[in-house]
Amino acid sequence: MPRPENYHEKLLQQYLDGQCSREELEALFGYLNTSASKRPLLLVMKQEFERVMNEKHDVPEALGNRIETRLLQEISQSKVVPMRPFHYLKWGAAAAVVVLLSAAVIFYLSHQPVAPKLAQHHVIPVGSPGGNKAKLTLSDGSVVTLDSTGNRVIQQGDVKVQQHNGQLLYPLAAGPSSIVSYNLLAVPRGGQFNVVLPDGSHVWLNAASSLRYPTAFSPNNRTVEIQGQAYFEIKPMPGQPFIVKVNNMEVQVLGTSFDLMAYADEPVTRTTLVQGAVKVKSGDNERQLLPGQAAAVNNTTGALSIQTADLREATAWKTGFFNFENASLVSILKQLSRWYDVEADYQSIPDGNRFGGYISRSLPLQEVLPMLETDRVKLKLEGRTIKVILTR
């Protein structure tokens, strides 16, 4: 039976209203992941948000969640790249604006042809977005370079590690081992990587991060060490708690999903709990988190505090986005420098600049910088350094 005109546009409207059946949802997302033109659907979405904004009230939380956790992620996974950026909004606008920005990155699609692949090795231009790359140091000290195209088996004694695209997969151990040897997975600036540990737990590493872990876990203990930022999905195993050590603190896990940010150049180490339960220990301080909470440990004093977390902000990097919520320009430039593997000049940045919204991590840096400019501050990429230029 032929479908009526504007069928998918109507499906999207039903989705925004929370009235799609399972079959209709499958039809909608199936269409979004095809090569067919998505402009009519995106126009409907844009009109819906403009209507909400014109009514001058907050976007309902359920609507915002539906947009961010489903449509945004589905489209990002299909490698859609925005054709032109949205501009920043100064903080202090209605909360609805942030949700509007979270969807704005997908309003415009690129229809430029894909450049043919060159047979010879080519230099990656400065400002190109990061990708899947890392270095794996084996227990014997040898180093294996990993990238997004590798598909191979890495042999370590009796352990065979599979590399498939941007992931390492360790064989699921039949039980704990008394022989412990360690691997170190180091992700450089401009990189990211995913590893499946011997117990089946998943760890996603962000740029400028590293994870040290055993090739088989010892009895009654599963302990890893992290630097930088990682997202964990831990497989529950009775009698074998999972422990993440970082700096002078540790996170004890029973089986859960959480984000851990522990960059040396940040003022705090932050553990954000998505689901399950974790216990954060720093010196003599020990606190258990509930889903939706974050533990912040001051990297200078060791003081531990519990805060309400913004889960979308904490985990946006894992799904291919920067999420800036009342973020200072300094903190934003730190994130950009890690992902694009550049330096940033923080010396002349004035106080008071705050930003909110989503930006795709697939955009070149040269397209991101204009979004962060104000009437007082201009940003320019000179060589491998982001320069801050004060206009007045």
N, C-alpha and C positions, 0 to 999 in steps of 0.2 A: 504494500500500500504506500503510495507516494506521500512524502511528508509535506505538510503545509508550508507556505512561504514564511520566511523568518522563523523557522522552527527552532533553530539553535539560539536565536536572540530571545525567544520566549522562554526557553529552558533556562537561560542565564538569569532572566528576571525572576523566575520561580525559585532559582537557587538563592538569589539575594534575599528573597522573601522567606526562605527556609521551607519551601513547599515542594521540593523535588523528591520523587520516589527514587528507589535504588536504581531502577532501570533507566530513569531519566538522567541520574547522575553519571552513570556509565556512558550514556550517549553523549553527554555534554563534555566530559573529560576526554573521551575518545576523540571527539571532534577537535578539541583544543590541541591535541597531540598529533594532529595530521598536518599536512602541508597546505591545507585549504586556508584561504584568507580569513584572518581572525578580526579584521577591522570592524565589521558590524558588531561583533560581540563586545569588543573593547569599547566601542562607542556607547553601547548600552550601559556598560559599567561606569564609564565616565559621566554619563547623564545622570545615573543613579546617585553618584557621589555629589555631583553639583546640586542636585535637588536637596539632598540631605544638608549640604552646607548652606544653601539659601534659606532653609528653614531655621538655621541658627540654633541647632541643638546637637548634642553629642551623638555620634554614631552608636547605636546599640552594641554592647559588647559582643553579643552572639554574632551579629553581622560582621563585625571586625574580625572575629576569630575565623569565621567561615572564609572570608577573603584571604586572610594571611596564611592560614594553615592548609588550605586546600588549593584555591586557584593560584596563589602566588607560587607555592612550592611546585605544583604540577607544571606550570609554565616554565619556571626556572629549570626544572629537570629536562625540559625539551630544548634547552639551549637557546631560548628566545632572548635576543639582546635588544635593549631599548635603542631607538634611533636618535632620540635627543633627550637630554637630561631634564629632570624637574629641578627648579631652583629651591634653595633652602628657605625655610620659614623661621623667623626669630621665635624663640620659645616664649610662651605666654599666650599663644592663641588657644582656641578651644581644643579640648582633647580629641575632638573628631578630626582635626587637621592631620594629626599623626597617622591615623588610620587611612585618611585620604592619600597621604604621601606613600604609604606602604603599598597601595595599589597603583599609584601613578606611574611607577617604573614600567608597567606593562601596557600602558595605553598606546604606545607607539612602537611599531615593529620595524626591524630592518629588513629590507628586501634587496639589499645589495648582494650581488653574486659572490660566492665563496672563491677566493683566490686559489688557483691550482697549487698543489704542493710541489715544492722544489726538491729535486733529487739530492742536491748538495746540502751540506750543513749550513745553516744560516744563523746569524746573530739575532737574538731577540731584542727588539727595540726597547729603549728605556721607556718606562711607563706602561709596558704591557702587563696585563693582569697575571697573577700567579697561576700555578697549575699543580698537578700531581708530581711531586718529586721529593726525594729523600735519599739519605745514605744509611745503610744498615751495616753496623759493625758487629761481626760475628764473635763467638766466644773465643776463637783463636786469634782475634785481632785483625783479621782480614776485613776489608770494606767493600761492600757491594753498592753500586750506584743504581737507584731506582727512579723510574719515570712513569709517565702515564701510558706508555705503549708497551712496556715490558710484560711478557708472558713466559714464565720459566719456573723451574724448580731449583731452589737453593738448598744444597745438601750440607747438613751439619751433623756429622757422625750418623746416628740412626734417625735423626730428625730431618724430614723433608718439608721445607717451607715453600709454598706456592706464591708466586707473584702474579697477579692478574690485574693489569691496568694500574689503577691507583690504590691497590689493596695488597696486603700481605696476609696469608692465611696459614696459621700453624695447625698441625694435625691435632685433633681433639684427643687429649691424653686419656687413657683408660682409667687412670688413677694417679694420685700424687706420687712424685718421684723423690728419692733420697739423693739423687745426683742433680745438683743445681748448676747450670751454666747460663750466662746472661747474654742477651743481645741489646744493642742500643740503636733505636730508630731515631735519627736526627733529621728534622725537616728544616731546610734553610729559609731565610727570608724569601718571599715570593713562592712559597710552596705550601702543600698540604698533603696528608696521607692518612690512610686507614689501615688498621691492623686488627686481625681477629686472633686473640690470644689462645693458648693451649686449653683453657677452660671454656672457650666459646664466647667470652666477653669481647665486645667491640670497643675500640678506641679510635676516635678521629682526632688527628693532630693538626692544629692550626700552624700558620707560618712562624718561623723562629722558635720552634718547640722541639722537645726531645722526650723520649720515653725509654726507660731502662726496665727490662723485665726478663724473667727466666723463660727458658725454652720449655720447661715443665715445672709445675708448682710443687713445692715441698709439702709434706704432710701438715694438715691443720693450718696452712697459711698460704695466702696469695698476696704477695707484696710487689708493688711496682713503684718507680720513682719518676716524677714528671718535672719538667721545666717548660715554661711557656704556657700554652693553653691547649686543653683537650676536652673532648666530650666523651663521656663514658656510658656504655650500656652494659651493666654487669650481670652476668648469669648467676642467679642464686645457687649456692651449694651449701647445704647444712653442715655445720662444723668447720667450714673453711671460709672465714671472713675475708673480704677483699680489702686491702689497705693501700692507699695511695700516699706516698711520702713526697713532700715538697718543702724545701727550705727547712724551717724548724717546726713544721706542723705536719699533721697527718689526717687523712680522712678515712674513717672506717665504714665499710659498706657491707650490707647484707645482700642486696640485690636490687638494683635501682638504676635510674638514669640521672646524670648530673653533669654540669659544666664546671671545669676548674681552670681559672685564669691566674697564672703565677709568673707573669713577666717581671724581670728584674728591674725594669725602668718604670714600673707602675707603683703607686704608693701602697696598694693593698694586694693581698692574695685573696681572691674571691671564689667561694664554692657556691654554686647555684643548684638547688635540688629541683629536678623536674618531676620525678615520681619516685616513690619508695621511701627509704630512710637512710640518712647518713649521720655519723657522729664526727664532729670536727674537734681536733685537739691541738692547742697551741700552748706550750709550756704547761702550767697548772690549770689552764682554762679548758673546759670541755663542754660543748653544747651539741644537742641533737637538733637536726633540722626537720621541718615539715615541708611537704611539697609546696613550691611557691615561695620559699624562703632562701636567703643567701647569707652565708657567713663571711664577714670581711675581717681579715687579720692584717693589722697594720705592720708593714714590713720593717718599720723602724723600732716601734715599741713592743710589738707582739700582742697588742691589745686585740681582743676578739669581740665583735659585735654582730648581732643578728638583725637583718633587714628584710623587708618585703621585696621580693625579686620581680623584675620584669623578664619573664621567661623568653619572650620573643626577642628582646634585646640581647640576652645572654647567649642564645643559640642561633641567631640569625646567620653567623658566619658559616655554620655547618650546612646551611641550605643555600649558600651562595650570595649572601647579602651582608652589607653593613647596615646596622640599625642604630641610629643615633637618637637617643632620648635625652633631651636637655644636656647634650654633650658639649664640652668646651672644644675650641679649635685645637688646642694642644693635644687633647686625648684623641681627637679624630686623626690628626696628622701622625700620631704614633701608630695607629692602626694602618693607615695608608702606607707608611714607610715600611712596615713589616710585609704587607701583602705585595707591594710593587717593588720591593727591594731597592729603595732609595733612601736618602737621608732627608731630614727636615730641619729647617732653621727655626728654633723656638724662641730665640732671644727677643725678637721685636713684636711678639704677639700681644696685643692689648687685652686686658680683662674685659669680661662682659659679653663676649660673643658666644651665643648658645644656639645649637641646631637640633632639629628633630626631623626624622624621616628615614626612609629606606633608600639605599643606593646599591645597584647590582655590582657584585665583585667582578663581573665579566667585562665591565667597561674599562677602556684605557684610562690611565691616570689623567691624561690631558683633557678628557671629557668630565672628569670628576671635579677637578680643581675649580672651574668656574662656578659650580654649584655652591661652593663654600665662600665665595667672595661677598663682601659687603661694601657699603659706600666708604668705609674706612680702610678696608684690607683687600689687597689683591694678591693672588698666588701665581707664581711662575715657576716652571720646571727648568732649571739651569743645570745642564749636565745630568748628574744623578742626585741633585739637591732641590727640594721644594723651598723656594725663597718667599718670604713674607714681605710684601711691599706695603708700607703705610702711605695712604694717599692724603691724609690730613690728620 
